[in-house]
Amino acid sequence: MRLNIRFWLFIALINLAATMATAEEAVTISAGPYGSALLDKPNAPRASIILVPGGDGVMAINPDGSFSRLRGNQLVRTRQAYAARDFVTLTIDRDVNIVAAIAYMRKIAAPVVLAGTSNGTRRIGSAIAVGARPDAVVLTSGLLQNVQYTIGSPERLPRTLVVHHRNDQCRGTPPYAVEPFKQWGGSKVTVVWLEGGPGGEPVCEARSYHGFQGIDGQVVATVAQFVQSLQ
């Protein structure tokens, strides 16, 4: 219990610091009950990151920017930490069309990077298969076998960062799937392994190695460095 309190206090402090640097607003990208997204835009954004949550993808974003689901998802809970590093972020609900989201963000700041975690990486694979063209992709705790199968050819794959926990125990995202994906994608794929954190259960949820519990700062720093290298 004490460990969980410290963990969520850490996340609250990250988001508080980020909120001081940027204001968050809800924007409508696509039709549908879950077609909105949260936009966190710093004063001088140097790149755009579209954050694709895991799970069922439903955040249930309201017009005032509040939302009731996926609050603990790794990308959702750290979204403002990227804005604090001068990256504009768009955290998307389930019905948001990713092709439309890329076009929306390209008007704000390029390059535009798609970053998904867990089941959100499945959405990224599907979007690329039907024509989405981000400048780069980040797959954290990714369903890599599914992404590879859905995209089909590595020629369609943009420059890609894979961030994986060495102790991920989720059945759908085994660490042994990383190397075959790297071999398939070749030089387009960069892999960063992370370790540490307390782990926890359920093993496929946010408070586990799969969800990078306790090492959010390492995930944010790794992704930010990758995005910065695109400029």
Backbone as CSV, one residue per row, in Angstrom:
resi,resn,N_x,N_y,N_z,CA_x,CA_y,CA_z,C_x,C_y,C_z
1,MET,0.829,-1.205,0.000,0.000,0.000,0.000,0.866,1.259,0.000
2,ARG,1.923,1.251,0.858,2.801,2.419,0.928,3.511,2.647,-0.408
3,LEU,3.897,1.547,-1.082,4.574,1.657,-2.373,3.657,2.279,-3.416
4,ASN,2.391,1.856,-3.445,1.443,2.407,-4.403,1.206,3.885,-4.164
5,ILE,1.148,4.293,-2.904,0.961,5.711,-2.587,2.119,6.527,-3.124
6,ARG,3.350,6.034,-2.913,4.524,6.762,-3.421,4.514,6.839,-4.939
7,PHE,4.113,5.735,-5.580,4.067,5.692,-7.046,3.113,6.746,-7.595
8,TRP,1.884,6.801,-7.089,0.905,7.741,-7.616,1.236,9.177,-7.215
9,LEU,1.923,9.354,-6.068,2.383,10.691,-5.708,3.424,11.175,-6.706
10,PHE,4.321,10.254,-7.133,5.332,10.594,-8.142,4.680,11.030,-9.442
11,ILE,3.663,10.283,-9.881,2.960,10.628,-11.117,2.269,11.973,-10.979
12,ALA,1.663,12.225,-9.823,0.978,13.498,-9.601,1.954,14.663,-9.680
13,LEU,3.161,14.481,-9.137,4.161,15.550,-9.169,4.636,15.814,-10.595
14,ILE,4.794,14.733,-11.402,5.177,14.910,-12.813,4.128,15.737,-13.535
15,ASN,2.870,15.354,-13.354,1.791,16.041,-14.065,1.600,17.467,-13.563
16,LEU,1.829,17.700,-12.268,1.713,19.053,-11.732,2.762,19.963,-12.346
17,ALA,3.992,19.469,-12.434,5.066,20.275,-13.026,4.786,20.566,-14.492
18,ALA,4.272,19.560,-15.187,3.984,19.747,-16.606,2.830,20.710,-16.816
19,THR,1.817,20.641,-15.956,0.658,21.517,-16.087,1.053,22.977,-15.966
20,MET,2.083,23.252,-15.180,2.541,24.630,-15.020,3.106,25.167,-16.324
21,ALA,3.541,24.254,-17.239,4.177,24.699,-18.472,3.218,24.732,-19.656
22,THR,2.083,24.040,-19.537,1.180,23.955,-20.678,-0.243,23.733,-20.213
23,ALA,-1.194,24.173,-21.012,-2.605,23.963,-20.706,-3.136,22.832,-21.563
24,GLU,-3.993,22.010,-20.980,-4.564,20.877,-21.695,-5.982,21.200,-22.134
25,GLU,-6.328,20.771,-23.354,-7.685,20.984,-23.840,-8.164,19.788,-24.635
26,ALA,-9.480,19.603,-24.646,-10.082,18.543,-25.448,-10.357,19.070,-26.844
27,VAL,-10.020,18.268,-27.846,-10.287,18.632,-29.236,-10.984,17.457,-29.908
28,THR,-11.857,17.754,-30.855,-12.555,16.708,-31.596,-11.831,16.456,-32.903
29,ILE,-11.462,15.195,-33.122,-10.719,14.818,-34.328,-11.596,14.050,-35.299
30,SER,-12.422,13.144,-34.785,-13.216,12.255,-35.629,-14.636,12.127,-35.091
31,ALA,-15.524,11.598,-35.924,-16.887,11.328,-35.497,-16.910,10.113,-34.572
32,GLY,-18.005,9.983,-33.820,-18.136,8.847,-32.920,-18.131,9.296,-31.481
33,PRO,-18.640,8.456,-30.584,-18.723,8.837,-29.171,-17.371,9.031,-28.514
34,TYR,-16.330,8.414,-29.085,-14.990,8.543,-28.514,-14.032,9.105,-29.559
35,GLY,-14.458,10.183,-30.213,-13.659,10.778,-31.273,-12.842,11.982,-30.850
36,SER,-12.732,12.207,-29.550,-11.989,13.366,-29.035,-10.590,12.966,-28.582
37,ALA,-9.784,13.971,-28.298,-8.422,13.749,-27.836,-8.019,14.875,-26.895
38,LEU,-6.970,14.631,-26.119,-6.426,15.652,-25.231,-5.184,16.253,-25.868
39,LEU,-5.205,17.560,-26.055,-4.082,18.277,-26.659,-3.312,19.012,-25.576
40,ASP,-2.018,18.709,-25.477,-1.123,19.417,-24.551,-0.056,20.108,-25.383
41,LYS,-0.165,21.414,-25.474,0.667,22.168,-26.402,1.533,23.180,-25.664
42,PRO,2.855,22.971,-25.656,3.759,23.966,-25.062,3.833,25.207,-25.941
43,ASN,4.440,26.242,-25.424,4.496,27.511,-26.155,5.286,27.411,-27.455
44,ALA,6.344,26.620,-27.454,7.179,26.492,-28.655,7.449,25.017,-28.929
45,PRO,6.453,24.300,-29.438,6.638,22.853,-29.655,7.658,22.566,-30.745
46,ARG,8.483,21.537,-30.502,9.514,21.192,-31.474,9.214,19.902,-32.225
47,ALA,8.162,19.195,-31.831,7.719,17.980,-32.524,6.379,17.579,-31.933
48,SER,5.692,16.668,-32.633,4.389,16.196,-32.178,4.449,14.706,-31.860
49,ILE,3.797,14.319,-30.774,3.691,12.914,-30.412,2.215,12.581,-30.212
50,ILE,1.716,11.631,-30.982,0.352,11.150,-30.815,0.406,9.917,-29.930
51,LEU,-0.235,9.983,-28.772,-0.185,8.914,-27.786,-1.415,8.018,-27.934
52,VAL,-1.173,6.730,-28.135,-2.245,5.764,-28.365,-2.286,4.809,-27.175
53,PRO,-3.264,4.961,-26.279,-3.306,4.135,-25.065,-3.573,2.668,-25.374
54,GLY,-3.332,1.829,-24.377,-3.611,0.415,-24.502,-5.011,0.074,-24.034
55,GLY,-5.199,-1.161,-23.601,-6.516,-1.608,-23.173,-7.519,-1.564,-24.311
56,ASP,-8.756,-1.200,-23.985,-9.771,-1.082,-25.041,-9.731,0.269,-25.732
57,GLY,-8.811,1.135,-25.307,-8.625,2.426,-25.960,-9.617,3.496,-25.571
58,VAL,-10.584,3.180,-24.711,-11.622,4.144,-24.360,-11.209,4.971,-23.141
59,MET,-11.002,6.268,-23.359,-10.748,7.205,-22.278,-12.020,7.918,-21.855
60,ALA,-13.000,7.998,-22.772,-14.263,8.699,-22.520,-14.006,10.170,-22.183
61,ILE,-13.357,10.857,-23.116,-12.994,12.263,-22.918,-14.231,13.154,-23.058
62,ASN,-14.410,14.041,-22.100,-15.519,14.990,-22.110,-15.081,16.310,-22.736
63,PRO,-16.030,17.157,-23.155,-15.676,18.437,-23.781,-14.805,19.333,-22.901
64,ASP,-14.923,19.182,-21.571,-14.118,20.021,-20.680,-12.725,19.449,-20.428
65,GLY,-12.405,18.326,-21.082,-11.083,17.731,-20.930,-10.991,16.657,-19.862
66,SER,-12.020,16.491,-19.071,-12.016,15.426,-18.071,-12.262,14.089,-18.753
67,PHE,-11.846,13.023,-18.128,-12.090,11.694,-18.676,-12.129,10.695,-17.527
68,SER,-12.785,9.579,-17.765,-13.078,8.663,-16.669,-12.394,7.312,-16.762
69,ARG,-11.686,7.040,-17.864,-11.101,5.721,-18.031,-9.646,5.807,-18.494
70,LEU,-8.902,4.722,-18.242,-7.491,4.586,-18.642,-6.587,5.637,-18.012
71,ARG,-6.961,6.143,-16.862,-6.141,7.179,-16.229,-4.764,6.660,-15.826
72,GLY,-4.670,5.370,-15.514,-3.390,4.811,-15.105,-2.541,4.273,-16.244
73,ASN,-3.080,4.247,-17.463,-2.321,3.747,-18.610,-1.001,4.500,-18.740
74,GLN,0.067,3.788,-19.079,1.395,4.392,-18.998,1.543,5.655,-19.830
75,LEU,1.047,5.663,-21.050,1.163,6.863,-21.875,0.218,7.963,-21.406
76,VAL,-0.950,7.580,-20.947,-1.920,8.574,-20.484,-1.388,9.291,-19.247
77,ARG,-0.855,8.532,-18.310,-0.424,9.140,-17.049,0.833,9.991,-17.194
78,THR,1.573,9.818,-18.290,2.800,10.608,-18.485,2.688,11.602,-19.627
79,ARG,1.495,11.819,-20.161,1.338,12.641,-21.370,1.881,14.051,-21.188
80,GLN,1.687,14.632,-20.028,2.122,16.013,-19.830,3.621,16.119,-19.570
81,ALA,4.242,14.994,-19.226,5.695,15.002,-19.065,6.391,15.238,-20.398
82,TYR,5.782,14.798,-21.495,6.344,15.074,-22.823,6.161,16.540,-23.191
83,ALA,4.990,17.084,-22.857,4.749,18.501,-23.131,5.733,19.371,-22.350
84,ALA,6.106,18.913,-21.165,7.081,19.663,-20.366,8.453,19.694,-21.034
85,ARG,8.682,18.769,-21.961,9.935,18.737,-22.719,9.774,19.410,-24.088
86,ASP,8.710,20.166,-24.253,8.426,20.942,-25.466,7.993,20.094,-26.652
87,PHE,7.390,18.951,-26.381,6.741,18.170,-27.425,5.236,18.317,-27.266
88,VAL,4.550,18.690,-28.325,3.098,18.773,-28.247,2.542,17.362,-28.352
89,THR,1.615,17.019,-27.450,1.070,15.671,-27.439,-0.433,15.686,-27.699
90,LEU,-0.883,14.637,-28.376,-2.305,14.416,-28.615,-2.607,12.999,-28.131
91,THR,-3.342,12.897,-27.031,-3.683,11.605,-26.453,-5.071,11.240,-26.930
92,ILE,-5.171,10.170,-27.721,-6.395,9.940,-28.485,-7.319,8.894,-27.862
93,ASP,-8.614,9.153,-27.971,-9.644,8.204,-27.561,-9.837,7.168,-28.673
94,ARG,-10.684,6.175,-28.408,-10.742,5.003,-29.282,-11.229,5.275,-30.700
95,ASP,-12.168,6.202,-30.875,-12.738,6.420,-32.210,-11.939,7.406,-33.064
96,VAL,-10.857,7.913,-32.545,-10.063,8.879,-33.316,-9.376,8.173,-34.483
97,ASN,-9.559,8.711,-35.669,-8.900,8.205,-36.863,-7.440,8.656,-36.843
98,ILE,-6.527,7.705,-36.869,-5.115,8.037,-36.722,-4.582,8.819,-37.913
99,VAL,-5.062,8.523,-39.107,-4.647,9.294,-40.286,-5.044,10.758,-40.112
100,ALA,-6.263,10.986,-39.625,-6.731,12.353,-39.384,-5.929,13.018,-38.271
101,ALA,-5.573,12.242,-37.256,-4.790,12.792,-36.148,-3.412,13.240,-36.615
102,ILE,-2.797,12.463,-37.501,-1.486,12.838,-38.034,-1.588,14.145,-38.818
103,ALA,-2.613,14.266,-39.648,-2.800,15.492,-40.428,-3.025,16.686,-39.504
104,TYR,-3.783,16.482,-38.446,-4.066,17.555,-37.480,-2.776,18.028,-36.810
105,MET,-1.956,17.084,-36.380,-0.739,17.441,-35.653,0.351,17.992,-36.571
106,ARG,0.350,17.578,-37.822,1.362,18.092,-38.741,1.219,19.596,-38.958
107,LYS,0.009,20.116,-38.758,-0.214,21.554,-38.873,0.333,22.317,-37.667
108,ILE,0.594,21.587,-36.576,1.087,22.221,-35.352,2.607,22.153,-35.271
109,ALA,3.145,20.944,-35.430,4.602,20.787,-35.346,5.016,19.462,-35.961
110,ALA,6.039,19.493,-36.776,6.621,18.281,-37.351,8.046,18.136,-36.807
111,PRO,8.564,16.896,-36.744,7.979,15.644,-37.191,6.832,15.178,-36.304
112,VAL,6.035,14.243,-36.847,4.906,13.678,-36.117,5.202,12.211,-35.832
113,VAL,5.163,11.854,-34.556,5.499,10.500,-34.114,4.265,9.839,-33.511
114,LEU,4.024,8.599,-33.891,2.970,7.785,-33.288,3.591,6.955,-32.172
115,ALA,3.057,7.063,-30.957,3.563,6.279,-29.834,2.417,5.506,-29.205
116,GLY,2.520,4.188,-29.226,1.475,3.357,-28.654,2.039,2.428,-27.604
117,THR,1.194,2.026,-26.674,1.612,1.056,-25.674,0.647,-0.112,-25.652
118,SER,1.195,-1.308,-25.485,0.403,-2.524,-25.358,-0.599,-2.652,-26.513
119,ASN,-1.892,-2.745,-26.203,-2.881,-2.938,-27.261,-2.977,-1.742,-28.208
120,GLY,-2.483,-0.586,-27.774,-2.454,0.577,-28.654,-1.517,0.391,-29.831
121,THR,-0.506,-0.484,-29.677,0.395,-0.735,-30.808,-0.321,-1.486,-31.921
122,ARG,-1.361,-2.236,-31.556,-2.172,-2.910,-32.571,-2.860,-1.875,-33.463
123,ARG,-3.358,-0.798,-32.849,-3.999,0.275,-33.611,-3.007,0.940,-34.555
124,ILE,-1.779,1.096,-34.102,-0.756,1.717,-34.943,-0.466,0.842,-36.159
125,GLY,-0.321,-0.461,-35.939,-0.085,-1.365,-37.054,-1.203,-1.309,-38.076
126,SER,-2.439,-1.288,-37.600,-3.594,-1.228,-38.500,-3.621,0.079,-39.273
127,ALA,-3.275,1.186,-38.606,-3.283,2.489,-39.271,-2.239,2.554,-40.378
128,ILE,-1.039,2.041,-40.108,0.013,2.049,-41.126,-0.382,1.168,-42.303
129,ALA,-1.051,0.058,-42.011,-1.466,-0.859,-43.079,-2.458,-0.220,-44.043
130,VAL,-3.233,0.762,-43.554,-4.229,1.402,-44.432,-3.775,2.782,-44.913
131,GLY,-2.499,3.108,-44.688,-1.981,4.325,-45.301,-1.493,5.427,-44.395
132,ALA,-1.549,5.251,-43.075,-1.016,6.281,-42.175,0.488,6.404,-42.390
133,ARG,0.982,7.645,-42.417,2.395,7.864,-42.666,2.994,8.824,-41.632
134,PRO,3.186,8.349,-40.428,3.896,9.175,-39.450,5.375,9.246,-39.812
135,ASP,6.082,10.192,-39.234,7.516,10.280,-39.480,8.280,9.189,-38.749
136,ALA,7.709,8.719,-37.646,8.341,7.650,-36.869,7.297,7.028,-35.951
137,VAL,7.664,5.886,-35.379,6.755,5.133,-34.513,7.504,4.712,-33.250
138,VAL,6.787,4.729,-32.134,7.305,4.201,-30.875,6.356,3.113,-30.399
139,LEU,6.907,1.937,-30.105,6.114,0.808,-29.619,6.620,0.427,-28.237
140,THR,5.835,0.728,-27.200,6.225,0.362,-25.846,5.367,-0.808,-25.390
141,SER,6.027,-1.839,-24.833,5.326,-3.078,-24.466,4.430,-3.515,-25.618
142,GLY,4.996,-3.555,-26.803,4.211,-3.733,-28.018,3.813,-5.168,-28.320
143,LEU,2.676,-5.295,-28.995,2.259,-6.583,-29.545,2.968,-6.737,-30.893
144,LEU,4.239,-7.022,-30.837,5.106,-6.910,-31.997,4.775,-7.916,-33.086
145,GLN,4.410,-9.125,-32.708,4.047,-10.117,-33.713,2.817,-9.665,-34.494
146,ASN,1.847,-9.061,-33.788,0.646,-8.567,-34.445,0.971,-7.400,-35.365
147,VAL,1.812,-6.480,-34.884,2.192,-5.322,-35.694,2.874,-5.780,-36.981
148,GLN,3.794,-6.717,-36.860,4.512,-7.222,-38.038,3.551,-7.872,-39.029
149,TYR,2.661,-8.698,-38.523,1.707,-9.395,-39.393,0.782,-8.402,-40.091
150,THR,0.310,-7.401,-39.343,-0.647,-6.444,-39.895,-0.017,-5.553,-40.953
151,ILE,1.182,-5.070,-40.694,1.860,-4.196,-41.662,2.294,-4.994,-42.895
152,GLY,2.752,-6.201,-42.672,3.082,-7.082,-43.783,4.504,-6.950,-44.287
153,SER,4.837,-5.804,-44.820,6.167,-5.595,-45.391,6.935,-4.561,-44.579
154,PRO,8.208,-4.811,-44.287,9.004,-3.817,-43.565,9.204,-2.529,-44.357
155,GLU,8.927,-2.565,-45.651,9.037,-1.349,-46.444,8.040,-0.291,-45.991
156,ARG,6.924,-0.718,-45.408,5.919,0.222,-44.919,6.263,0.796,-43.549
157,LEU,7.198,0.179,-42.884,7.524,0.574,-41.519,8.380,1.833,-41.507
158,PRO,7.945,2.876,-40.803,8.813,4.051,-40.660,9.895,3.771,-39.617
159,ARG,10.737,4.703,-39.389,11.736,4.547,-38.335,11.015,4.250,-37.014
160,THR,11.484,3.236,-36.298,10.722,2.716,-35.165,11.600,2.512,-33.939
161,LEU,11.076,2.942,-32.789,11.707,2.676,-31.493,10.862,1.660,-30.749
162,VAL,11.481,0.576,-30.321,10.824,-0.418,-29.478,11.365,-0.267,-28.056
163,VAL,10.475,-0.021,-27.111,10.846,0.072,-25.696,10.170,-1.085,-24.975
164,HIS,10.982,-1.951,-24.370,10.428,-3.159,-23.763,11.084,-3.413,-22.405
165,HIS,10.286,-3.923,-21.479,10.820,-4.288,-20.159,11.305,-5.726,-20.205
166,ARG,12.503,-5.943,-19.702,13.083,-7.285,-19.749,12.267,-8.308,-18.959
167,ASN,11.492,-7.839,-18.000,10.720,-8.750,-17.156,9.229,-8.731,-17.469
168,ASP,8.865,-8.219,-18.646,7.457,-8.203,-19.034,6.909,-9.632,-19.005
169,GLN,5.862,-9.835,-18.211,5.278,-11.174,-18.051,3.945,-11.319,-18.772
170,CYS,3.542,-10.293,-19.525,2.273,-10.348,-20.234,2.394,-11.324,-21.416
171,ARG,1.415,-12.181,-21.547,1.460,-13.230,-22.564,1.545,-12.661,-23.984
172,GLY,0.895,-11.533,-24.225,0.873,-10.968,-25.562,2.106,-10.178,-25.946
173,THR,2.947,-9.859,-24.969,4.125,-9.027,-25.246,5.386,-9.647,-24.651
174,PRO,5.708,-10.870,-25.006,6.876,-11.527,-24.414,8.181,-10.901,-24.891
175,PRO,9.165,-10.796,-24.009,10.453,-10.236,-24.430,11.091,-10.983,-25.601
176,TYR,10.822,-12.280,-25.730,11.454,-13.024,-26.817,10.946,-12.621,-28.200
177,ALA,9.853,-11.851,-28.258,9.326,-11.416,-29.557,10.069,-10.195,-30.104
178,VAL,10.903,-9.582,-29.281,11.566,-8.344,-29.697,12.606,-8.598,-30.790
179,GLU,13.462,-9.586,-30.607,14.537,-9.818,-31.566,14.010,-10.201,-32.956
180,PRO,13.001,-11.093,-33.076,12.463,-11.363,-34.422,11.893,-10.118,-35.098
181,PHE,11.278,-9.231,-34.302,10.752,-7.984,-34.877,11.903,-7.107,-35.354
182,LYS,12.962,-7.060,-34.562,14.135,-6.273,-34.947,14.739,-6.819,-36.239
183,GLN,14.828,-8.121,-36.375,15.373,-8.708,-37.586,14.479,-8.423,-38.789
184,TRP,13.173,-8.443,-38.573,12.233,-8.147,-39.658,12.353,-6.699,-40.116
185,GLY,12.414,-5.779,-39.157,12.471,-4.357,-39.501,13.841,-3.862,-39.883
186,GLY,14.880,-4.613,-39.537,16.244,-4.245,-39.908,16.707,-2.938,-39.294
187,SER,17.387,-2.151,-40.093,17.991,-0.908,-39.591,16.966,0.145,-39.210
188,LYS,15.714,-0.050,-39.591,14.676,0.908,-39.220,14.322,0.832,-37.742
189,VAL,14.649,-0.286,-37.105,14.207,-0.540,-35.733,15.342,-0.364,-34.741
190,THR,15.091,0.455,-33.724,15.991,0.615,-32.590,15.300,0.033,-31.361
191,VAL,16.023,-0.768,-30.597,15.458,-1.406,-29.406,16.139,-0.857,-28.162
192,VAL,15.335,-0.471,-27.181,15.845,-0.070,-25.870,15.184,-0.950,-24.813
193,TRP,16.009,-1.656,-24.057,15.525,-2.496,-22.970,15.563,-1.715,-21.664
194,LEU,14.496,-1.817,-20.895,14.449,-1.189,-19.578,14.303,-2.258,-18.508
195,GLU,14.798,-1.937,-17.326,14.705,-2.839,-16.187,14.303,-2.046,-14.955
196,GLY,13.942,-2.787,-13.897,13.639,-2.130,-12.636,12.154,-1.935,-12.414
197,GLY,11.841,-1.319,-11.292,10.456,-1.149,-10.900,9.999,-2.316,-10.044
198,PRO,8.903,-2.145,-9.333,8.445,-3.185,-8.404,7.649,-4.313,-9.054
199,GLY,7.275,-4.153,-10.326,6.403,-5.154,-10.926,5.012,-5.082,-10.315
200,GLY,4.287,-6.180,-10.373,2.942,-6.188,-9.807,1.977,-6.952,-10.687
201,GLU,0.749,-7.029,-10.263,-0.294,-7.751,-10.990,-1.540,-6.891,-11.087
202,PRO,-2.410,-7.144,-12.095,-2.288,-8.140,-13.172,-1.091,-7.834,-14.086
203,VAL,-0.499,-8.878,-14.611,0.770,-8.718,-15.324,0.632,-8.008,-16.659
204,CYS,-0.584,-7.860,-17.183,-0.777,-7.155,-18.451,-1.368,-5.758,-18.253
205,GLU,-1.401,-5.287,-17.029,-2.005,-3.994,-16.735,-0.943,-2.964,-16.368
206,ALA,-1.408,-1.759,-16.011,-0.506,-0.623,-15.824,0.443,-0.777,-14.647
207,ARG,-0.009,-1.417,-13.569,0.818,-1.526,-12.371,1.620,-2.825,-12.397
208,SER,2.482,-2.941,-13.383,3.280,-4.149,-13.565,4.524,-3.783,-14.356
209,TYR,5.396,-4.775,-14.580,6.533,-4.528,-15.458,6.048,-4.134,-16.853
210,HIS,4.983,-4.761,-17.306,4.389,-4.460,-18.610,4.027,-2.980,-18.724
211,GLY,3.554,-2.406,-17.629,3.177,-0.995,-17.601,4.273,-0.070,-17.106
212,PHE,5.505,-0.605,-16.959,6.669,0.185,-16.540,6.439,0.883,-15.197
213,GLN,5.735,0.208,-14.302,5.469,0.833,-13.005,6.785,1.188,-12.295
214,GLY,6.852,2.417,-11.830,8.004,2.871,-11.069,9.149,3.414,-11.897
215,ILE,9.103,3.278,-13.224,10.202,3.773,-14.058,9.671,4.657,-15.199
216,ASP,8.591,5.366,-14.932,8.030,6.256,-15.952,9.044,7.250,-16.476
217,GLY,9.887,7.753,-15.590,10.880,8.737,-16.011,11.821,8.183,-17.064
218,GLN,12.183,6.907,-16.939,13.066,6.287,-17.932,12.367,6.154,-19.283
219,VAL,11.082,5.808,-19.257,10.335,5.681,-20.512,10.245,7.030,-21.213
220,VAL,9.869,8.051,-20.462,9.728,9.395,-21.036,11.058,9.875,-21.613
221,ALA,12.136,9.694,-20.866,13.446,10.150,-21.337,13.874,9.406,-22.602
222,THR,13.606,8.115,-22.659,13.980,7.306,-23.823,13.216,7.736,-25.064
223,VAL,11.914,7.911,-24.919,11.096,8.325,-26.049,11.451,9.740,-26.487
224,ALA,11.645,10.629,-25.528,11.986,12.016,-25.857,13.300,12.102,-26.613
225,GLN,14.284,11.318,-26.199,15.566,11.333,-26.893,15.413,10.854,-28.336
226,PHE,14.591,9.833,-28.532,14.346,9.316,-29.886,13.678,10.372,-30.753
227,VAL,12.651,11.012,-30.230,11.923,12.040,-30.999,12.852,13.197,-31.333
228,GLN,13.661,13.584,-30.394,14.599,14.693,-30.631,15.608,14.342,-31.715
229,SER,15.966,13.065,-31.819,16.956,12.650,-32.819,16.414,12.755,-34.243
230,LEU,15.084,12.901,-34.390,14.477,13.000,-35.712,14.615,14.388,-36.300
231,GLN,14.942,15.350,-35.483,14.940,16.744,-35.927,16.231,17.108,-36.636
